[in-house]
Amino acid sequence: MTSNSRKRPFELGQMFAPDGEIFDDATIRGLMDIPELIGLKHSSLDRMKELERLALRDELRPDFRIYTGNDLAINMIEYGSDYLLGLATFAPEKFAERDRLWEKGDPTYYALSEALQHLGNVAFRSPVPAYKHSAAIFLNITGKVPSDRTTDKIRRDHPGKLISCATAHTT
């Protein structure tokens, strides 16, 4: 199988985009029956719905990957999800560190995961689409980008709560 034939459908909740769709269980079962599909990105921000996806995966096709997009439950890796989190773009080095700690079974994983989860809770609060500006603010405060400016099409966020997250991140 070539990399071009490896496909991943994407469920996207309407809190991210008005035309987003979370599939029903029959559709998920049908998708898991397609051998060319190697996994599914699930972005509902609903932990219970994602746990249902994982149970269905375990029952029907254990090699099928569920990539969490739940930035409000980044610990879904503990339950068997892989991840494609928008939040990981805020601090990729911290996510890499977290993943190494999880893989080694190092108990310091939990403190780092909780700190990253706090950042997720702040950045992905309502209105959820403002997370893009939250990322720009965070990356600017931590010195990764020169400005928090984004395209005019992105909803704006207020930097107040992100400042404490960025300060904790850099210390």
C-alpha positions in Angstrom: 0.0 0.0 0.0 1.5 3.3 -1.0 1.2 6.4 1.3 -1.2 7.9 -1.2 -3.6 5.1 -0.7 -3.7 5.5 3.1 -6.7 7.6 3.9 -8.2 9.0 7.1 -11.7 10.4 7.2 -12.2 13.4 9.5 -15.1 14.0 11.9 -15.4 17.6 12.9 -17.8 18.9 15.4 -19.9 22.0 14.6 -18.2 23.9 17.4 -15.1 24.1 15.1 -17.0 24.8 11.9 -20.7 25.2 11.1 -20.6 22.6 8.4 -18.8 20.0 10.6 -20.2 16.6 11.0 -19.9 13.8 13.6 -20.9 10.5 11.9 -23.4 8.0 13.3 -22.3 4.6 14.4 -23.5 2.9 11.2 -21.3 5.2 9.2 -18.3 4.5 11.5 -18.8 0.8 11.1 -18.9 1.2 7.3 -15.8 3.3 7.3 -14.0 0.6 9.4 -14.9 -1.9 6.7 -12.9 -0.1 4.1 -9.4 -1.6 4.0 -7.9 1.5 2.4 -8.8 3.6 5.5 -6.2 3.3 8.1 -7.9 5.4 10.7 -10.2 8.3 11.6 -9.6 11.8 13.0 -12.3 12.4 15.6 -12.9 16.0 16.8 -16.1 16.2 18.7 -14.7 17.4 22.0 -16.8 14.6 23.5 -14.8 12.1 25.5 -17.7 9.6 25.8 -18.2 9.7 22.0 -14.5 9.0 21.5 -14.5 6.2 24.0 -17.4 4.7 22.0 -15.2 5.0 18.8 -12.4 3.2 20.6 -14.7 0.4 21.8 -16.0 -0.1 18.3 -12.5 -0.1 16.9 -11.4 -2.7 19.4 -14.4 -4.9 18.5 -14.3 -4.6 14.7 -10.8 -3.6 13.6 -8.0 -3.2 16.2 -5.5 -2.0 13.6 -7.8 1.0 12.8 -6.4 4.2 14.3 -8.5 6.7 16.2 -6.8 10.1 16.1 -8.1 12.3 18.8 -8.8 15.9 18.1 -10.1 16.4 21.6 -8.0 19.3 22.9 -10.2 19.2 26.1 -9.1 15.6 26.8 -5.5 15.2 25.7 -5.1 12.1 27.9 -7.2 10.1 25.5 -3.8 8.4 24.6 -4.2 6.6 27.9 -7.3 5.0 26.5 -5.9 4.0 23.1 -6.3 7.0 20.9 -3.5 8.4 18.8 -3.6 12.1 18.4 -3.6 15.0 15.9 -4.2 17.8 18.3 -4.3 21.4 17.4 -3.0 22.0 20.9 0.2 20.2 20.1 1.2 23.1 17.8 1.4 25.4 20.8 4.3 23.5 22.4 5.4 20.6 20.2 8.5 20.0 22.3 6.4 19.7 25.4 4.1 17.2 23.7 7.2 15.2 22.5 8.5 15.2 26.1 5.1 14.1 27.4 5.0 11.3 24.9 8.5 10.1 25.8 7.5 10.1 29.5 4.3 8.1 28.7 6.2 5.6 26.7 8.7 5.0 29.5 6.0 4.8 32.2 7.5 7.8 34.0 5.1 9.1 36.6 6.2 12.7 35.8 4.1 12.3 32.7 1.0 13.1 34.7 2.1 16.5 35.9 3.2 17.6 32.4 0.0 16.2 30.9 -2.1 18.2 33.4 -0.2 21.4 32.6 -0.8 20.9 28.9 -4.4 20.1 29.6 -4.8 23.4 31.4 -3.4 25.1 28.3 -6.0 23.2 26.2 -8.8 24.2 28.5 -7.9 27.8 28.2 -7.1 27.9 24.5 -10.1 25.8 23.4 -12.8 27.4 25.5 -15.8 28.9 23.7 -15.8 30.2 21.1 -13.7 27.3 20.0 -12.6 28.7 16.6 -10.6 31.4 18.5 -8.1 28.7 19.4 -6.1 29.8 16.3 -5.7 33.3 17.7 -5.0 31.7 21.1 -2.1 29.8 19.5 -0.7 33.0 17.9 -0.9 34.8 21.3 0.8 31.9 23.1 3.5 31.5 20.5 4.1 35.2 20.6 4.3 35.4 24.4 6.7 32.4 24.5 8.9 34.1 21.9 8.3 31.6 19.1 6.7 34.1 16.7 7.2 37.8 16.4 3.5 38.8 16.6 0.1 37.5 17.6 -1.4 38.8 14.4 -3.4 36.4 12.3 -5.5 36.7 9.2 -8.6 38.9 9.7 -10.8 35.8 9.1 -9.8 34.2 12.4 -11.8 34.9 15.6 -9.9 36.9 18.2 -9.1 35.8 21.7 -8.1 37.8 24.8 -4.5 37.2 26.0 -5.2 37.4 29.7 -5.6 33.7 30.6 -2.9 32.6 28.1 -0.3 34.8 29.8 -0.3 32.6 32.9 -0.1 29.4 30.7 2.8 30.9 28.7 4.6 32.0 31.8 4.3 28.5 33.3 5.5 27.0 30.0 8.7 29.0 29.9 9.8 28.5 33.5 
